[in-house]
Amino acid sequence: MGEIGSAAEKIIGCCVKENIEKVYCCITRLRLRFKDKDIVDYDALEAMDLVKGIFWYGDECQLVIGLEAMAINETMQYLLSV
């Protein structure tokens, strides 16, 4: 599954698939909403080479990724739907 697919799977694993309410993106950030933000493994997310930073905007978690954010978003959308 390539680098994008592996990154998407790891992000889903860190966030717990059933805990992800919504995933979307802008050009450089992956934006997520969770049912319970306390069960997310933020240390593992921060340890990923692809993740440059994690910020919160209200209930929205923003992973700063770079131009790969859109491809990861599309892959996560697919993986969350199956």
DAFENRA-V883579 format. One record per pair of residues at least 12 apart in sequence whose ideal C-beta (glycine too) atoms are under 6 Angstrom apart, sorted by sequence separation. I is the first residue (numbers start at 0). J is the second residue. D is the distance in Angstrom with one decimal. If there is no record, write none. Layout:
BEGIN
<<I	J	D> <I	J	D>>
END
This chain:
BEGIN
<<20	32	4.4> <50	62	5.3> <51	63	4.3> <20	34	5.7> <18	33	5.2> <49	64	5.7> <18	34	5.1> <18	35	5.8> <18	38	5.9> <15	38	5.7> <14	39	5.1> <32	58	5.8> <13	40	4.4> <32	59	6.0> <30	59	5.4> <31	60	4.7> <13	43	4.6> <13	44	4.9> <30	61	5.4> <28	61	4.7> <29	62	4.4> <28	63	5.6> <29	64	5.5> <27	65	5.5> <29	68	4.9> <28	68	5.8> <27	68	5.5> <29	71	5.8> <6	49	5.1> <29	72	5.9> <24	68	4.6> <24	69	5.6> <24	72	4.0> <22	75	5.1> <7	71	5.1> <6	71	5.6> <3	70	4.8> <7	74	3.9> <11	78	6.0> <3	71	5.8> <7	75	4.6> <4	74	5.6> <3	74	5.6> <7	78	5.9>>
END
